[in-house]
Amino acid sequence: MLDIPSRVRVHVETLLAAQNDMGVCDAFEQYAPVGKPDTMNAPHPPKVAGIDSTVPSPAHTVAPAPAASGTSAVLSPNAPGALLQDRLAGWVSDLTTLHELTERLARTDTLADALQELLHAGAALVGARRGLVVLEPGDGLGPDTTLGLGLARADLGHIETVPRSSMSYGRILDGLPGGDAEITEPDLFAEDGLDPRHREVAARLGYAASYALPLTAEASTERAARLGAAVWLYDEPAEPAERQRHLVGLYARYAGEHLARLLEIERTRACMATIAEELLPSRLPRVAGVRLAARHRTGPRGGGDWYDALPLPDAALGLAVGSVTGSGPSAIAAMGRLRASLRAYAVMEGEDPVAVLSDLELLLRLTEPARSATALFAYCEPALRKITLAGAGHCPPLLVGERRTEFVETSLSAPLGMLACWEAPGVELQAQPGETVLLYTDGLLHRTGDATDRAFARLHAAAAGVPRALRRDPEAIADHVLRTVLPDGLDEADSEEDVVLLAAHFE
């Protein structure tokens, strides 16, 4: 226990107000650009970087309380407890700063947002105005990216022309001597060994000092896994104080763990999307008399919605859409098996869609009894604009033309794998010249968040509202329907619901 004289009275308001005097990152609240201290305006040796005192105090700082009467009410600067009070105020300020900055970082859910947040927070902590972060995981699996703060894309391009070994982030990423910890360059132009190209780029972009930190995450091995490096740039010769280095080091340690988690999510998402896309048609076939367009949106875990279009004998065309229950790798694998099986059945007996779905249902029930699926298969004769289709628990197609926009009347049927023996009648449809048939999965309806009847009404209104000038272009029709049914980026947003839309326009 510290022996503090009883006459020393520490006021809470004064304690909190002392945060302003400690010079620790009061600029982080609004990420306001850090100005240049007046003492940096004249040429002088490298010095310690500070935070612009003109930046407003953060919300947690309380104005000093008016002095009370009596000598014992407020501590004198020379009182025995003044130093302890200042230290306590500094610790409170540091903890508050780190808490708020790490909370902001934790709220980011994408790599790009997290890297930008890291740059902003680090700039406030070290008193810099600009910076860049290079994400380059040490395992070589990517993704690799470079983002800047206060640097345009052209500025980043100039920096990338500098030999990598002469840049602080290059020494960190390549494991060169001195690259395993922070790298401080308080006055670049005073260094005799500065690369001429680096000197030229620094003069052009107007920075004279830098401070770099490695970004790492704890790995299963004894060494930390390297993720990348962050560099903050000063307009004049400067370097962060020891206290600022300590704070930004603690923040970077937390940031590395958060970036590692987001990196794994990003890799998993990219892997699932790649597998799903590889199991879907790489391109749509070209068949005389009909033009095709398809749109596919999947969530971060990957889902089982799929589509297909394949040429058949006698100049016919087979169109199919479907959905497998579940999500993730198992649903994607089941979707691939189901689609491949339907292709085989369509080639053998595609002119009878009911038989195709019956065979598919039998295969699903025998090989994957715990899984169900919906599917719709259409046998098209483009020369006659005739379509014969059958559905198994699937949404009805939508016919879009100059004179009509209507859902195709299909009989009610159960999904595949739900009954001991599936059976449903087929439906014949005659399209008119210039009409488009839209096949889709129920994810398009579910992603709206509306009740089923309202979602169908929204889809119908979107199709009916296609501008007349776009009605002969299936690509434009598909885009218009997606944007209208799922506005405000809902078609691109992450969702557990997959979306498939297949448009067939008959000439």
DACOR-V89989 format. One record per residue. RES is the residue in one letter. SS is DSSP state (H for helix, E for strand, - for the rest). PHI is phi in radians with two decimals (* if undefined). OMEGA is omega in whole degrees, -180 to 180 (* if undefined). Layout:
# DACOR-V89989
res: {RES	RES}
ss: {SS	SS}
phi: {PHI	PHI}
omega: {OMEGA	OMEGA}
This chain:
# DACOR-V89989
res: {M	L	D	I	P	S	R	V	R	V	H	V	E	T	L	L	A	A	Q	N	D	M	G	V	C	D	A	F	E	Q	Y	A	P	V	G	K	P	D	T	M	N	A	P	H	P	P	K	V	A	G	I	D	S	T	V	P	S	P	A	H	T	V	A	P	A	P	A	A	S	G	T	S	A	V	L	S	P	N	A	P	G	A	L	L	Q	D	R	L	A	G	W	V	S	D	L	T	T	L	H	E	L	T	E	R	L	A	R	T	D	T	L	A	D	A	L	Q	E	L	L	H	A	G	A	A	L	V	G	A	R	R	G	L	V	V	L	E	P	G	D	G	L	G	P	D	T	T	L	G	L	G	L	A	R	A	D	L	G	H	I	E	T	V	P	R	S	S	M	S	Y	G	R	I	L	D	G	L	P	G	G	D	A	E	I	T	E	P	D	L	F	A	E	D	G	L	D	P	R	H	R	E	V	A	A	R	L	G	Y	A	A	S	Y	A	L	P	L	T	A	E	A	S	T	E	R	A	A	R	L	G	A	A	V	W	L	Y	D	E	P	A	E	P	A	E	R	Q	R	H	L	V	G	L	Y	A	R	Y	A	G	E	H	L	A	R	L	L	E	I	E	R	T	R	A	C	M	A	T	I	A	E	E	L	L	P	S	R	L	P	R	V	A	G	V	R	L	A	A	R	H	R	T	G	P	R	G	G	G	D	W	Y	D	A	L	P	L	P	D	A	A	L	G	L	A	V	G	S	V	T	G	S	G	P	S	A	I	A	A	M	G	R	L	R	A	S	L	R	A	Y	A	V	M	E	G	E	D	P	V	A	V	L	S	D	L	E	L	L	L	R	L	T	E	P	A	R	S	A	T	A	L	F	A	Y	C	E	P	A	L	R	K	I	T	L	A	G	A	G	H	C	P	P	L	L	V	G	E	R	R	T	E	F	V	E	T	S	L	S	A	P	L	G	M	L	A	C	W	E	A	P	G	V	E	L	Q	A	Q	P	G	E	T	V	L	L	Y	T	D	G	L	L	H	R	T	G	D	A	T	D	R	A	F	A	R	L	H	A	A	A	A	G	V	P	R	A	L	R	R	D	P	E	A	I	A	D	H	V	L	R	T	V	L	P	D	G	L	D	E	A	D	S	E	E	D	V	V	L	L	A	A	H	F	E}
ss: {-	-	-	-	-	-	-	-	-	-	-	H	H	H	H	H	H	H	H	H	H	H	-	-	-	H	H	H	H	-	-	-	-	-	-	-	-	H	H	H	-	-	-	-	-	-	-	E	E	-	-	-	-	-	-	-	-	-	-	-	-	-	-	-	-	-	-	-	-	-	-	-	-	-	-	-	-	-	-	-	-	H	H	H	H	H	H	H	H	H	H	H	H	H	H	H	H	H	H	H	H	H	H	H	H	H	-	-	-	-	H	H	H	H	H	H	H	H	H	H	H	H	H	H	H	H	-	-	-	E	E	E	E	E	E	-	-	-	-	-	-	-	-	-	E	E	E	E	E	-	-	-	H	H	H	H	H	H	H	H	-	-	-	H	H	H	-	H	H	H	H	H	H	-	-	-	-	-	-	-	-	-	E	E	E	-	-	H	H	H	-	-	-	-	-	H	H	H	H	H	H	H	H	H	H	-	-	-	E	E	E	E	E	E	E	E	E	E	-	-	-	-	-	E	E	E	E	E	E	E	E	E	E	E	-	-	-	-	E	E	-	H	H	H	H	H	H	H	H	H	H	H	H	H	H	H	H	H	H	H	H	H	H	H	H	H	H	H	H	H	H	H	H	H	H	H	H	H	H	-	-	-	-	-	-	-	E	-	-	E	E	E	E	E	E	E	E	-	-	-	-	-	E	E	E	E	E	E	E	E	E	E	-	-	-	E	E	E	E	E	E	E	E	E	E	E	E	-	H	H	H	H	H	H	H	H	H	H	H	H	H	H	H	H	H	H	H	H	H	-	-	-	H	H	H	H	H	H	H	H	H	H	H	H	H	H	H	-	-	-	-	-	E	E	E	E	E	E	E	E	E	-	-	-	-	E	E	E	E	E	E	E	-	-	-	-	-	E	E	E	-	-	-	-	E	E	E	-	-	-	-	-	-	-	-	E	-	-	-	-	-	-	-	-	-	-	E	E	E	E	-	-	-	-	-	E	E	E	E	E	-	-	H	H	H	H	-	-	-	-	-	H	H	H	H	H	H	H	H	H	H	H	H	H	-	-	-	H	H	H	-	-	-	H	H	H	H	H	H	H	H	H	H	H	H	-	-	-	-	-	-	-	-	-	-	-	-	-	E	E	E	E	E	E	E	E	-}
phi: {*	-1.46	-1.55	-1.84	-0.97	-1.17	-1.35	-1.43	-2.07	-1.66	-1.52	-1.09	-1.11	-1.15	-1.07	-1.24	-1.11	-1.18	-1.03	-1.08	-1.40	-1.52	1.21	-1.90	0.98	-1.20	-1.43	-1.19	-1.03	-1.94	0.93	-1.18	-1.03	-1.44	-1.39	-1.69	-1.03	-1.05	-1.21	-1.59	-1.26	-1.73	-1.09	-2.90	-1.08	-0.95	-2.44	-1.49	-1.36	-2.28	-1.72	-1.04	-1.24	-1.42	-1.19	-1.02	-1.21	-1.17	-1.12	-1.43	-1.54	-1.85	-1.12	-1.08	-1.38	-1.08	-1.17	-1.55	-1.24	1.80	-1.30	-1.57	-1.33	-2.17	-1.28	-1.34	-0.96	-1.71	-1.17	-1.03	-1.58	-1.14	-1.11	-1.10	-1.09	-1.11	-1.16	-1.09	-1.10	-1.12	-1.12	-1.08	-1.10	-1.09	-1.12	-1.10	-1.06	-1.11	-1.08	-1.23	-1.17	-1.21	-1.14	-1.10	-1.15	-1.13	-1.38	-1.37	-2.17	-2.30	-1.08	-1.08	-1.13	-1.14	-1.18	-1.14	-1.09	-1.05	-1.11	-1.09	-1.13	-1.10	-1.09	-1.18	-1.27	-1.76	1.34	-1.87	-1.90	-2.32	-3.12	-2.62	-2.22	-1.99	-1.67	-2.63	-0.96	-1.18	-1.40	1.31	-1.59	1.23	-1.35	-1.80	-2.72	-2.30	-2.18	-2.11	-2.07	1.26	-2.17	-1.30	-1.07	-1.14	-1.11	-1.10	-1.10	-1.10	-1.10	-1.22	-1.40	-1.31	-0.89	-1.02	-1.20	-1.60	-1.64	-1.10	-1.18	-1.16	-1.17	-1.21	-1.22	-1.60	1.15	-1.31	-0.95	1.46	-1.69	-1.65	-2.58	-1.10	-2.21	-1.88	-2.16	-1.24	-2.65	-1.08	-1.32	-1.53	-1.42	-1.24	-1.60	-1.16	-1.04	-1.00	-1.18	-1.12	-1.09	-1.14	-1.19	-1.09	-1.16	-1.18	-1.49	1.41	-2.12	-2.15	-2.66	-2.62	-2.44	-2.16	-2.33	-1.31	-1.90	-2.31	-2.41	-1.15	-1.78	-1.22	-1.51	-1.23	-1.47	-1.41	-1.36	-1.37	-1.90	2.98	-2.63	-2.10	-2.27	-2.01	-1.97	-1.86	-1.28	-2.34	-0.95	-2.96	-2.74	-1.22	-1.25	-1.04	-1.16	-1.15	-1.09	-1.09	-1.15	-1.20	-1.16	-1.11	-1.14	-1.12	-1.11	-1.17	-1.05	-1.08	-1.16	-1.16	-1.12	-1.10	-1.14	-1.15	-1.12	-1.12	-1.10	-1.10	-1.17	-1.10	-1.08	-1.12	-1.14	-1.10	-1.13	-1.15	-1.09	-1.10	-1.17	-1.20	-1.47	-1.74	-1.03	-1.22	-2.70	-1.53	-1.25	-1.82	-2.21	-1.06	1.65	-2.59	-2.13	-2.08	-2.61	-2.42	-2.33	-2.37	-2.19	-2.22	-1.41	-1.11	-1.55	1.43	-2.28	-1.85	-1.38	-2.62	-2.58	-2.76	-2.58	-2.43	-1.17	-2.15	-0.98	1.12	1.03	-1.60	-2.45	-1.82	-2.11	-2.57	-2.40	-2.93	-2.58	-1.80	-1.14	1.67	-2.61	1.62	-1.01	-1.15	-1.18	-1.14	-1.12	-1.11	-1.05	-1.10	-1.17	-1.15	-1.13	-1.13	-1.17	-1.07	-1.05	-1.13	-1.15	-1.17	-1.16	-1.35	-2.53	-1.14	-1.20	-2.09	-1.03	-1.11	-1.14	-1.06	-1.24	-1.12	-1.10	-1.15	-1.13	-1.13	-1.09	-1.13	-1.19	-1.45	-1.67	-2.40	-1.14	-1.58	-2.14	-2.13	-2.73	-1.94	-2.75	-2.44	-2.17	-2.18	-1.75	-1.89	-2.02	-1.01	-1.10	-1.73	0.93	-1.92	-2.27	-2.02	-2.44	-2.55	-2.24	-2.11	1.15	-1.85	-1.17	-1.26	-1.11	-2.11	-1.72	-2.12	-2.55	-1.17	-1.92	-2.68	-2.43	-2.61	-1.37	-1.33	-1.30	-2.05	-1.30	-1.22	-2.51	-1.50	-1.10	-1.19	1.51	-1.68	-2.08	-1.14	-2.56	-1.48	-2.80	-2.74	-1.28	-1.52	-2.28	-1.86	-2.38	-1.97	-1.55	-1.64	-1.00	1.51	-1.58	-2.19	-1.81	-1.85	-1.88	-2.69	-1.79	-1.23	-1.07	-1.07	-1.39	-1.16	-1.20	-1.19	1.42	-1.58	-1.11	-1.01	-1.14	-1.22	-1.17	-1.09	-1.11	-1.13	-1.10	-1.09	-1.15	-1.14	-1.20	-1.19	-1.58	-1.09	-0.98	-1.03	-1.20	-1.79	-1.23	-1.75	-2.11	-1.10	-1.11	-1.16	-1.11	-1.08	-1.13	-1.12	-1.12	-1.09	-1.14	-1.42	-1.25	-2.12	-1.35	1.01	1.36	-1.11	-1.25	-1.76	-1.23	-1.16	-2.73	-1.29	-1.68	-1.33	-2.28	-2.28	-2.40	-2.12	-1.97	-2.12	-1.80	-1.68	-1.26}
omega: {178	180	-179	-180	-177	-179	180	-180	-178	178	-179	-179	179	179	-180	-180	-178	178	-179	-175	-174	177	-176	165	175	-178	-171	-170	-179	-175	179	179	-178	-179	180	176	-178	-178	179	-173	-179	179	179	179	178	-177	-176	179	179	177	-180	-177	179	-180	-179	179	178	-174	-176	180	-178	180	-179	178	178	-178	178	-180	179	-177	-177	-175	-176	-178	172	178	-179	-179	-178	-177	-176	-179	178	180	180	-180	178	179	178	178	178	179	-180	-179	178	179	-179	-180	-177	180	180	175	177	179	-178	-180	177	-178	174	-180	-178	180	-180	180	177	178	178	-180	-179	-178	179	178	178	-177	-176	177	178	-180	-177	179	176	177	180	177	-177	-177	-176	-180	177	-178	178	0	177	180	177	179	-178	173	-177	179	177	-179	178	178	177	177	177	-180	-178	177	178	177	-173	-176	179	177	-178	179	177	179	178	-175	-177	178	179	-180	-179	-177	-179	-180	-180	178	-180	176	-172	179	-175	-174	176	180	-178	-175	-179	179	-179	179	177	178	-180	-179	179	178	-179	-178	174	173	-173	-180	-179	176	-174	178	171	175	-176	175	180	179	179	178	-179	-180	177	-180	-180	178	-177	-179	177	-179	175	-171	178	180	-180	179	-177	174	-179	177	-179	-180	178	178	180	-179	-178	175	177	180	-179	178	177	-179	179	179	180	178	179	178	179	178	178	177	-180	179	179	179	180	179	179	180	180	180	-179	-179	180	179	177	-178	177	175	-180	-177	175	-179	-178	176	-179	175	-172	173	-178	175	-178	177	-179	180	-177	-180	-176	-178	-174	177	-176	175	179	175	-177	176	180	179	179	176	178	-178	176	178	-178	169	-179	-179	177	-180	177	179	-180	-176	-178	178	179	179	178	178	180	180	-179	-180	179	179	179	178	-180	179	-179	178	-177	-175	-176	-179	177	-177	179	179	179	-179	177	177	-180	179	179	179	-179	-177	-178	-174	-179	-174	-178	-175	175	-178	171	-178	173	179	-179	175	-174	172	-173	-178	-179	-175	-179	-178	173	-174	175	-179	177	180	-174	180	-179	176	180	-179	-176	180	-180	-173	-179	171	-172	174	178	180	176	-179	179	-178	-180	174	178	178	-178	-178	179	179	-177	176	177	180	176	-179	176	-177	177	180	177	178	179	179	-178	176	179	172	-173	175	-176	175	176	180	-177	-177	177	-177	-180	171	-173	-178	178	179	176	179	178	178	180	-180	179	179	179	-178	177	179	-177	-178	-177	-170	178	-180	-178	178	-180	179	-180	179	-179	-179	180	-178	-177	-180	-179	-178	174	175	179	180	180	-176	176	-180	175	-178	172	178	174	177	-179	-178	177	-178	-178	-179	*}
